[in-house]
């Protein structure tokens, strides 16, 4: 049996670095490997709080990420399980011939709690692997990236190859678990089937909810789901695996036995089978994804049945007919009123007493307008049943009867209980909202793991350059990451569209110039597939008022779509025709590709809709490109249409945008020139940026334009100064000490003295999610460093109510 001395001796000589702390983060021990990696002795650190023993560098606090390390420790202690941080930036104080200084270090850490008999943590172990040799840090961009060169023999003492593989494995495993968690949280069901027998490799929780919790992983689909065999799904699985072309269905019935020895229940599903291919374009599996739409199908069926009953006057159980005589005030009901409203028939005052308080004004106004001359009304309102207190939804419709002199004498109507239908529609809307939110979250969360996965795969390849299997695996990972990056970019865009976060920066746009830019973007794919591209533009001017970047995006999207769905060596035509006299500009993309089936044509612009793929298309998208095109064109006040004579007959997509006439163009350009000559009105501006040199240089520029500018380097000081003398414009850096620019903007917005100012974000990050975050924090404009001073001048010129300097 090992003694305590044996354990202590083993702990000292283990090649892995370990730090031991109590739950209050006081250091009680460290392995020899740990002490060597941080150049400390036990006497230096034991008995001290970990962040006192390893403090941040005062002159460069950003080099030591205490917040992330502490959060990992607290998570481990709270959940009683290990917590991993795949990559942490943490500088360490070391002794050098020139004296003490801080060295940039990067660590891959695991914090593991040791639990006592009562289940509470008694110790906390930190395993920190120094991965500094793996990373290159860019001070200007503040981004760390994996080194893409293997370590040299001269670094053998500082770089242990076993530690390198452990760190890389930790990074990959951590990101893999992160992706698996997102996979499991998807609101729709998802399964990955591998090989010609369609063996389950992965399924998420929603899939288990559809088919019941049974053993699936490692089994062929028809072995795991025998009751589904014969329902038509097997032929489509085999077809997708054989042809490499996706298959989609909507509201298809499926009978499943959700409980062992239980009854067979029928569900309805939207389903997509996507081929999963290797880097050579060979199908090796199928990605099955869809939604259980049973509730929506049943709700639609119930609505149709309710409408039919209402039309035919046959809804005896849930419909009451009433007649209200205005002279006597009497209200006569059919016998069904008790079933519908839950009480014995009585006067109108009884009914009114139980209408939901928030809907009484609505129904009263509807009655008044019908009597005043509208003649009829229809409202859906809430009613509290007096017999059980339950809220129901009623569809109430009435028609006024007038006498010969035009006076309203009575109203006859019908009241129908539509609670079931309304609840089903509400749940359907709520489900769609949750799917939109998940889509947005998924797009943002997926982007973060892609870079470390890609670079870690490349590092593994270089570290094992002579191993063909490792090199092959690295190439497969890199290829799939590139494909996934493109999909995530599309998801980011569609998530902004579905949540209404797309804003256009309107200007006069020459469509011919936009077309030229779009052609350049699409040219690599067109040339790779050896297509012949013809561009035709007429002599007349084609100008629209819109967002230049977005218009180039939609035209390039249509060109790329044509290239993807046209066999190699095909022909594509891009034609621009201005109809200024009719107020339109038409942009057409015509191809001689695979065409569009008549059944698909009405849905071609719907989200997640795709045509069948040609066999030579190894990689496909998500079916969201055309949906984005339709939305972007609509935001510009235009329409997009698709036409095709069927499979094999090619297709034509036409964008029609409102044209700007020459007269309107002259007026807009003249107004712009006058504004530029006049310059922006003097404003009181506050710049908050901890980079003092950058802030001061921008201030000098703005002061030269006549503005009064105040510069603050710290957000707390900025809050105090803004309350004393409220500025009209705030230009806030995002990366500020103690409080970031988002939080500073929220606090300033909440203060009545500064809440009405113009807020401009200034940051080094300009991706879609960064702009979304700045907008949600109260910023009207988002500028990426270095500041575009011309655009800033345009923004400042729009500020109204400016005070003289």
N, C-alpha and C positions, 0 to 999 in steps of 0.2 A: 504494500500500500504506500502511495506517495505521501510524503510529509509536506508540511507548509514550506519547509526549507527547500524541498525538491521543486515545488511550484515556483517559489521565488527565483531559484536558479534558472529554471526553464524560462520564466518570464524575462529574465535579464538577457538571455542569449538568443531568444527567438528573432529570426531575421525580419519579422514584420513589426512595424511601428504601432505601439499601443500607448494611449494615455488613459489613466484611470481617475475618475472624479466621483465625489459624492453627489447626491441629487441637487445640492445647492451650488454645484459646479466648482467646488474646491478640489484642487489636484491632490491626490493621495499617492500616486505612483506613476511610473513611466518605464517602458521597456528600453533596453539599450539602443535598439534601432531607432526609437522615437527621439531619444536624447541626442543621438548623433545627427539625425535629420534636421533638428532645430538648433543644434549647437548649444545645448544647455546641459546643466548637471541637475541631479535631483535636488541639491541644496538650493538651486536657483528658483525652482518652480513649486516644489511640494509644499503644501500648506497655504498656497495662494489661490485666489480665484483665477480661473483660466484666462479671463480677459484682462486681469491685472498682470498676469505673468506674460501674456502675449498681447500687448496693447496695440492700438492703431498708431501709425506714424502721424504725428501732429501736422507735418507739412504736406502730407498726402493721404488724407483719411480714406480716399476712394480705393487705395491699394489694399485695404484690409476690410474684407466683407464680414464684419462682426455680426451684422443683422442676420444674414443667411445662416451662418454657423450656429448662432444662438437659437434661431427658429428650428433648425434641425434637431438640436439637443432637446429642446422643450417638447417637440413632437414625439421624439423617442420616449421620453419620460412619461408623457401623457397617455400614449397608446400602449406602452409596455412592450413595444416591438422595435426592431432595428429601423433606423431611418437613414436613407442614402442621399447624399448630395454628389451627383456625378462630377461636378466641376465647381470649385470654389477658388476665388482669388484672395490670397491672404499673405501679405508681406510679413517677414520675420526679421527681428533685430539680430544682427550678427556682429562679431568682432573682426575687424580688418586691420592691416598695418596703418591705415589712415584713421583708425578709430571706429566707433560703433556706427553702423548704418543699417538701413532696411533693405533686404533683398526681396525682389519680386518673386513670389512663389505661387504655384497653382497646385491644388490638392483634390484628390478624389476621396471622400470621407464616408465612413459608416459609423453611426452612433448606436450602440447596443446597450440597453438597460439590463442590469442584473437584478432579478426580482427576489424578494425574501419570501418566507413561508406564507405571509399574509397577502402576497401578490403585489406588494408595493415595491418600487425600485429602491435598492440600497446602494447600488453603484452604477456608474455610467462609463462604458468603454468607448473611446474614440480610436478607430483605425483610420489613420490618415496616410494615404499613399502620395508621395511627392511626384507630381506629373509635370513639373516645370519644363523638363526637357522636351515634352510633347507639344508645348504651346509656344506660339509667337504672339506677343501682345502689341497692338497698335495703339500708341498713346493718343494719337489724334482722333481716331474713330472710337477709341475705348472699346475695342472688340478683340477678343482672344480667339485665335484659330489654331487648329491642330497643325503641327509641323508635318510637312509631307516628305521629309527625308529621314531615313533610319539613323539611329545613333551610331556614332563612330566608336572604334575601340578605345580611343583616348578618353572617352567619358565613362569608362567601365565603372569607376568608383562612384560616380554620381548617378549613374543610370543603370538600374537592374532590369534586365530583360523580362524576368518573371514579373516584376512589379508593373512593367509597361503593359503586359498582357492582362494582368489583373485589373489595371485601371481601365483599359479599353473594354474589357468584358463588362466591367461595372457600368461604364457609360452606356454600352449597348443594351445590357439587361435592364438598366433603369429606364431607358427610353422605350424598350420593348414592353415593359410592364405599364408604362404610361399610355402607350398606344392601345394595349389590351384593355385597359380600364376604359378608355374612350370608346373602343369597339363594343364593350359590354354595355355602355350607357346609351348606345344609339336607340332612338325611339322606334325604329323599324327593326324587323328581324334580319339577321345577316348570318350566312353560313359560307364556309369555304370547302369545296368538294374537290378532291384531287384524284387524278388518274381516270382511265376509261370506265372504271367501276363506280366512280363518284363516291369516294370514301370521305367521310366527314373528317376534316382536319381542325376546323374551328367553328364554333357557333356562339352566339351571344344569348343573353338572358331572354330577350324578346322572342328568339326562336324557340327556346324551351317553353315559353308561355303559349306559343302557338300549337306546338305538337305534344306538350306534356313533358314532364321531367323524366326522361328515360335515358338509357345508355346510347349515346350517339357517336362520340369520338372514336375513330378507328374502325367504324363499321360502314359498309356500303349502304347507300341511301335506302335501297329497297329491303335490305336486311333490317335496318333500324326502323323503317316506317313501312311495314308490310301492307297496312290498310290503305296506303296512298297509291300503291301499285295498281295499274289499270285505270287510273283517272286521267291519263293523258300526259302527265308530267314527264314520264320516262322518255317518250319520243322526242320531246323538246330538249331535254338534257343531252341525249345522244346527238341530236342535230347540232347543238351549240358546240359540243366537243369535237364533232367531226368536221364542221365547216369553219369554226372559229368566228362565227357571226353571232351577235347578241340576239336575244329573244325577249320580248316584253309582252305582258298581258295585264289587263285591268279587270278588277272585280271578278276574278275567276273562282268558281266554287272549289273547295277542297274539303273532303271528309276525313277527319282525324279522330283517333281514339286517345283523348287527352289524359285519361286515367286508365291504369292497367285493369283489364276486365270490365272497364266502364263502357258507357254507350258511345256510339259513333256520333260526333257532332259536326254539323256543316258550318264552315266559315267561308268568308270571301276575302281574297287577297289580291293586291297589286304586286306584281312580281317581275323582276328583271334577272335574266341569266346572262352574266358577262363572262366571256372567255378569259382565263388567266393564262398568260403566255410567257415563255422564256425570252431571252434576248434575241433569239433567232426567229421569233414569231410563231413558234410551235405551241399549240394549246396543251397545257399540262394540267389544267384544272378549271373549275368554274366558280365564279363569285356570285352567289345568290343573295339578292337583297330585295326587300319589299316591305309592305305594310299590311297589317290585318285591318281591312276596311269593312268588316262585318257590320259594325254599328252604323257606318255611313250608308251602306246598302240597305239595311233594314229601316233606317230613318227615311231614306228616299222612298222606299216602298210604302212606309206608313203615311208619308205625305201624299203620295199618289192616291192611296186608298182614301185618305181623309178628304182630299179634293174631289174625288169621284163621288164620295158619299154626300159631300156638301152640295155638289152640282145636282145630284139626283134626289136630294132631300131624304136620304135613307139613313143618316147617322142618328138613329133613334136613341142610342145610349148616351151620346155626348153632345146632342144638339137640342137647344130650346128655342121655340118661336115665341115672340112677345109682341104686344100691341099696346101702345101708350097713347091714351086720349088726352089731349092738352086741356080741353074744357073742364073735364071732371078730375083730371090728375090721376085717373085709375090706370093701372098697369096690369094687363091680362097676360098670363103665361100659358104655354103648353104644359102638359103633365110632366115633361122631362126636366123642368127647372130644378126640382129637388136633386135629381141625379147630377146635373151639371154644377149647380152652385152650392148644394149641400144644405138646403133648408126648405121648409114648406113655403109654397108661393105666397108672396106678400106684396107690399107697395114698393114704389121706386126708392123710397128713403131707406128701406131695408137693404136693397141692393147697393146703394151708394155708400152705406156705412161700412161695407166690407170690401170695397175697392181699395187697393193699395194706396196709401196716402200720396205717394209720388206720382200716381197715375190719375188722380181725381181731376186735377186741372186739365189734363189732356182730354179726357172723355167729355168733360163739361164744355170745353172749347169746341170739340167736334160736334156736339149736339147743337150748340149755338150757331155755328157756321152752317150746318145743314138746314136749320130752321130759317136762318137769315137769307137763304137763297141758294146755297150749294145743293140742297135737295137730298143729299145722302152722305154717308160717311163710312169709313172702315178703320178700326183701330185694334191693335193687339195690346191688351192690358193685363195687369196682375190682379188677382182676386184672392182674398183670404177666406177660406171656407170656414163658416162658424161652427160646423159640426166637429171638425178635427184640427182646425188651425193651420191646415196645409195650404201653401201657396200654389195656385194654379194659374195657367196662362189662358186667356180667353180671346178668341177672335170675334169681335162684336161688330156687326154691320147693321145699319139702319137706313130706311128710306122714308122721307117725309111725304105725307099726303096733303095737298092744298085744296081749298074749296074754290068755287068759281070766281071769287074775288081775289084769289091769290094769297089767302091767309092760310098759315099752317094750322091744321086741325088735329093731326095725329102722326105718329111715327110707328112704322111696323118694321120689325127686324128679326135677326137670328143671332144667337150666341152659341159658339162652339168651343168646347174644351180642346185646346191644341197643345196641352202641356207636354205630352209625349213627343210630339213633333218638334216643339220649341226646344225641349231639353236635348234631344238628339242633335239638332242643328247647333246648339250652344257647345255641346261636347265636341262636335266636329270642328267648329271654329277654334276651340281651345286646343284641340289636338294639333291643328295646323300651326297655331301660334307657338306651341312647344317645339314643333319640328323646325320652325324658322329659327327659334332661339338656339336649338341644338346645332343647327347647321352653321350658325355664326360662331358658336363656341368651338365646334369641331374644326372649322377652317383656321381659326387663330391658333388653337392648340397644336394642330398638326405641323404647322410651319416650324416651330421651335426644334423638334427632334431631327428634322431632316439634315441640317448642316452637320451636327456631330456624328450622325449615322454614316453620312457620306464620307466625311474626312476620316473617321475611325476605320472604315472599310479600306480606304486608300492606304492608311498607315499600316494596317495588317498586311496588305499586299506588298508594300515596300519592305516591311520587316521580314517577310518570308518570300522574297522575290524568286527563289529557286523552287518553291513548292507550287506545282501547277494547280493543285486543288484549291489552295488558298487564293491564288491569283484568279482562278475561275470564279470562286465564290465572291470575291471582291468586285469583279466586273458585273456579276449579276445584281449585287446590291446597288452599285452605282447606277446601273441602267434603270433599275426600278425606282430609285430615288429621284432621278431626273423626271421620269414619267409622273411620279406622285407630286413633285413640285409644280408641274404644269396643272395638275388637277386641283391642287390646293389654291393656286392663283385664281382659277375659275371659281372655286367655292368662296373665296374671299370677296370676289366681285358680286356673286349672286346673293351672298348674305347681306351685303350692303343694300342691294336692290330690294330684297324681300322686306327689309326693315325700314325702307324709305329714307336711307341715309345718303343717297346719291344727290349731289348738288352740281349744277352746271355753272361753269365760268363762261358766261356768254360774251362773244365778241363777233365782229364781222369775219366770216370764214369764206375764203375762196375755195369752192368745192373742187375745182380742178387741182389746186395745190394739195388739198387733203387726199384726193385720189392718188396723186403721185407719191405721197408719203405712205399710204396704205399699200401700194404696189411694192414699195421697197421693203416693207415689213413682211409681206407674204412671198416675196421673190425666192427666198431659200427653199421653201417647200415646193413651190411651183417648178423650180429648176431641178430639184431632186427627183421629182416625178416626171420630168421631161415633158411638161405640158407646153403648148403654144399659147401665149397670152397676147390678146389684142386689146388695146385701149383706144376707145373712140370718144372724142369730145367734140361738140359742135362749136361754132364760132361765137355764139352768144355768151354773155357773161353769166356766171352761175355763183351767186353769193347768198349765203344764209346767215342768220343770227343764231349762233350756237357755240358749243364747247368744241374747240378744234381737236383736242386730244380724244374725246369720246367719239367724234365723228370719224376720225381716222381708225379708231378701234373697231367700230361696227363695219366699216367697209373692208378692213383687213380680215375681220372675222368671216365675212361672206366669201372672200377670196380663198381663205384657208379651207373653208367648208367645201367649196367647189373643188379645190385641189385634192382633198381627202376622198371625196366621193366620185371622182373621175378617174377611170383606169389610166395607167401610165401612158404617156404619149397623147393624151386628150387635148381638147381645145377649150379655152376659157376666154370669154369676152367681157370686158368692163366698159360700159357705155354710160356717158353723162349727157343728158338732154335738158336744157333749161327752157321752161315755158313761162317766161316772165309775164307775158300778157295774161296768163291764167294764174300766175302767182305760185308756180311750183317748179322745183328742180327734181328731176328723176335720175336715179343712179341704179343701173341694172347690172347684175352679174349673171351671165349665161354660160352654161357648160353643156357638154355632150356626154355627161356621166351616167350614173346608174339610174337617175330619175327618182321619182317619188310615187309610191303606191297611192291610189285614190283614197284608200281608207286612212292612210297616215296624213295626207295633205291637210285636212282641217286641224290637226293637232301638232303640226310641225314646229310651231313656235311655243308649245307648252313646255314647262320645265321638265327636265329629265326624259325628253322624247328624242329618240334617235331613229334614223333610217337604218336599214340593214347595211352591214359593212361589206366592202369588197374583200375578197380573200387576201389581197396583198396589203391590207391595212393591219399592221401588227399591233398598233396602239390606237385606242379610241379615247374619246373624252367622256364626259358625264351626261351629255345631252342638255347642256345649259347655255351653250353659245348663242343659239338662235333666240332663246328666251331673253337673254341680255340684249340682243340686237333689237327685239321688239320694244323692250322697255326704254332703251336709250333713244330710239327713234321717236317713241311717244312723248318722251320728255322734251323733245325738240318740236313738238306739235305736228309730227309727221306720221306716216304709216308705212309698214313694210308688208309686202305680199309675196306669196310663193306660187309658182305655176309649174305644172309638169304634165306631159301626156301619158305618164305611167312609167313602169320599170323599163330601163334601157333607153328612154327617150330624152334624157337630160332634164335639166331644170332651170328655171329663171327666178331670181329673187330681185325685187324692185323696191328701192327705198324712195319715197316721195316726201320731200321736205318743203316747207314754206319758203319761197324765194323773197329776197329783199330787192325791192325795185330800185332803180337808179336814183330816183328822187329821195327815197328814204335813206339810201346809203349816203348820199351827199349831206343830208341833214345830220346823220349820226357822226360822220367824219368831221363835219364842221363843229359840232358840239364838243367832240373830243379835242379838236385843235384849240378851241377857245378855253377849255378847261386846262389844257396843258400850258397855254400862255399865261393864264391867270394864276396858276399854281394853287396848291391847297391852302385853305384858310389857316391862319396860325392856330395852333393847338397846344394844350398843356399835356405833355407826354411823360410817363414814367417808364424807364427801362430797368428791369430787374434781371441781373446776370452776374454770376460770380466770376465770370471771365471779364475782369475790369477793363482790360485793353480793348476787347471787342465792344463792350458796352460804351466806353468813352468815344471810340471812333465813330460808332453809329450816332451817338449824341451830337458830336461835332457836325456830322452831315445834316442832321435834322435841324439843328440850330441855324445852320447856314441857310436853310429854307424858311427861316422865320419862326420856327416853333420854339416853345419854352420847354426844356428837357431836364428831368431829374433822374439821376442814376443811383440805384441801390444795389449792393452786392449780396445782401442777406434778406430772406423773405420776412423775417420778424420785423426788421427795421423798415422794410417796405410797407408793411401793414400799418405801422404807427405813422409813418410819413404821409401815407395816402389818406388817413383819417383827418389829419391836420389840414391838408390842402389837396382835396380830391382831384386827381387828373381826369382828363377826358379820354385818354387812350393809355392802355397798358400794353407794353411789349415784354412778355415774360419768358425767360429761359425755362426749360422744363427740368433740367438736371441741376437743382439747387440744393444747398446743404440744409439738413434737418426737415425741410418741407419742400416737396417738389412743386413744380409750377402748376400742376393740376389742382393740388390742394390749395395753393395760394389763390388761384383763380376762383375756386369755389367759395373761399372765405370773403374775397373782395366782392363777389357777386351777391353774397348774402348781406352785405353791409349796405343800407340804403344810401349812404353817402357816395359809394363808388359802384353800386350795382348797375347803373345805367351807362357806364363807360364802354368804350370799344376795347375788346380783349383780343390780342394777337399773340399766338404761340410762336416761339422761336426755339427750334430744336435741331439736333443732328439727325433725327429719324423722320422719315417721310412716307412710311408704308401706310396702307389703307387703315390698319387697326390703330396706328398712331394718330391718324387724323380723326378717326371715330372717337378715340379717347379724349382728344382735345376738345372736340365739339361737345361731348357729353359733360365736360368740365366747365363749359361756358364760353369757350373761345369761338369768335366769329371767323377768324382766319388762322391758317396754319402755314408758317414759313419754315423752310428747311435752310439751315446754315450752309453756305454763307448767305446773308440776307440779300434778296432780290430788291434793290433799292427802287428800281423803276416801278415794280408792282406795288411796293409799299407806298410810293407816292400816289398811285392810283387809288389805293384803299383809303389813305388819309384824305384824299380829295372828296370822298363821299360822305365824310363825317359832317353832320348838320349841327347847328346850334353852337358852333365853335366860338369861344371867347377870344377877344383880341389879346395878343401877347403883351 
